[in-house]
Amino acid sequence: MSYYGKGNNGRPVLLRKYDVTSAVSEVTFDGVFKGDFDWHYLVGVDVATDDASTSIRIMRRASGSDVTTTLDYMGQRGSNTSANENTMTNQTVGGYFDITADETGTDATRQTNSWVISYIANPTHMPTDWGRILTSGVGTSYGSAGDDWWHERTHQLIGSTGFDGVRIHCASGNISNGTFFIYGMA
């Protein structure tokens, strides 16, 4: 096998990396989950959008196409600077992991998002993921200007559709900045 990283020894190995240097409609990593690792991590660093009222979504993919199989999910989100908190239970979504909960602030140039999402391997269909997201910016619908928001979510795939990649995109607008990494870990 050929990797970006050198050796594994129980540490994450960098499999793919993508830097957004000018606005793009999506970032796609196809064929990256091949069953060589027990865990995979998708990391987004300082991701920004050019639309202030959108969501950043991660779609599962198989053989170069989106997997829209329904996901059950639950999670919570809250502000680091206020007592605002929200819990999501017994939710379903059409195949995507929503990073920003449909809100990237009123000033997209100051809004950044960073995350680590773990994909827990299953040889048949890797059904589970969980993520920790930090959103930093102004004027979100959850609180006052300058709030930092955290989101925690977990998804369980309904059915047995496998996937081997992901596509990161916005519900509207483009990804204007950010760096994306995929790691594998035995």
N, C-alpha and C positions, 0 to 999 in steps of 0.2 A: 504494500500500500504506500502511496505517496501523500505526504502531509506538508502543510506550511511549517508546522512546528517540528521540533526535533525530539524524538523519543516521547514516551508517554509516562511510564513510571508512576501511574496513578494520578497524574496531573492532566488538566485539560490540554488538548492539542488543537491548535488553530487550524480549522479546515478551510474556511473562506473568510474573506474580508472585502468590504466595499466602502469607499469614501464617496459621499455625495459632494461634488465640487460645483455643480450648477443644478438648478431645479430639474427633478425627474418625476414622472408620474408613478413609478414603482421601482422597487429593488427586488429582484427575484433570485433565489437560490434553489435551483432544481437539482435533483439527484444527489443531495448531500447526506441524507439519512439513509445509510446503506446497511444498517445492522452490525456495523463494526464496533460500535460503542454501546454501553449500557445507558448513558445519559448524553444528551446534547443540550448545549446552551446557545440561545440566540441573544446577543447583547446589542443594544442600541445606545449610542452615546451622543448627547447633545443634538437630538433630532428635532428639527423645526419644520413647520409647514408654511406655505404662502397664503393659506386661508385661515382666518382667525376663528371660524366656527365650524370646525370639521373634526373628524376622528381619525386617528391613525390605526389601521387595521392590519392584522397579520393573518393571511389566508393559508391554509394547508394546501399542498399541491401533490399530485401523483402523476408521474409520466408526462410532465409538462402542462398539466391542466389543473385548475382549481378544484378542490374537494369541498363541496358545499353541504356535506352530511351534517346534520344538526349536532350541536354541542350543548350538553348541559353544563351550566357553570354557576358558581357562587363566588362571592368575594366581599371585600369591604374597601372603603376609601375614606380618607380624612385629610384634614389640614394640619400641617406642622405648626401653624401659628394661631389656630383657634380651636374651639371645642367642636367644630362641625365634623360630623362623621356619618357615614351612610353604609348600610349593609345590604348586599344583594343576595337573595337566596332563591332557589328553585327557578332559575332563569334558563332560557334556551336562546341560541343564536345560530344563524345559518352559516356555520363553518369558519367564522373568523374570531380572532382574539382582539378585542377592542382595547387599545392601549390608553386612550385618552377620554373615554366615556363621552364622546361627542362634543368635546369642548377643549379648545386649545387657547383660550383667552381672547381678549379683545385687541391685543397688540401682538400679532404673530411674530414680529421681529424680536420680541423679548421673551417669547415662550420657548422653552426647551424641554425635552422629554428624554429620560434615560431609563433603561430597563435591563433586567436579566430575566429571561424566560427559560425554564427547564422543560425539556421534553423527556419524559420517562419512557424508556424503550420497552417495547413489547414486540417480540419477533413477528407477530402477525400484523399488528396495526398501530402500535405506539399510541394508545388511546388517551393518555393523560398528560396535561401540561400544567404548570403553575408559573406565576410571574410576580415580580415585585417591580413597580414602576414609580419613578419620581418625576413629577411635573413641576416646573418652576416658571412662574410668569406673573402676569397681571390680569386682574379683572375676570377671573373665571366665575362661572355661575355658582360655584360652591362657596365663595367667600370674597373677602376684600382684596384690593390690589396688593400685589406683592406676596401673596400666599404661595407656599410650596405645598403641593398635594401629593399624597402617596396613594397608590392603588395596589391591592393584592387580589389576584384572581386565580382560580383553578378551573379547568375544563375537563370534562369526560366525554369522549367520543361516543355517540350513539350509533350502534351498528358496527360493522367490521371493515370499513373502508380504510385501507392503508394510505400512507403518504410518505413521500421521499424528499420533500422540499417545502419552502414557504415563499410567499409573496407579501412584501410590505408595501402598503399603499394608503392613500387618504380617501375618505368618503367623497371629498371634493377637493380640488386644488392639487398641489404638488408637494413633494418632500423637497424642501429648499436647502437643508443642511443635515449633516449627521454622518456617523460612521457605524457600520454594522459588522459584527463578527459572528461566526458560528464555530463553536468548539465541540469536540467530542471528548468523552471521558469514559474509560473502562470501569 
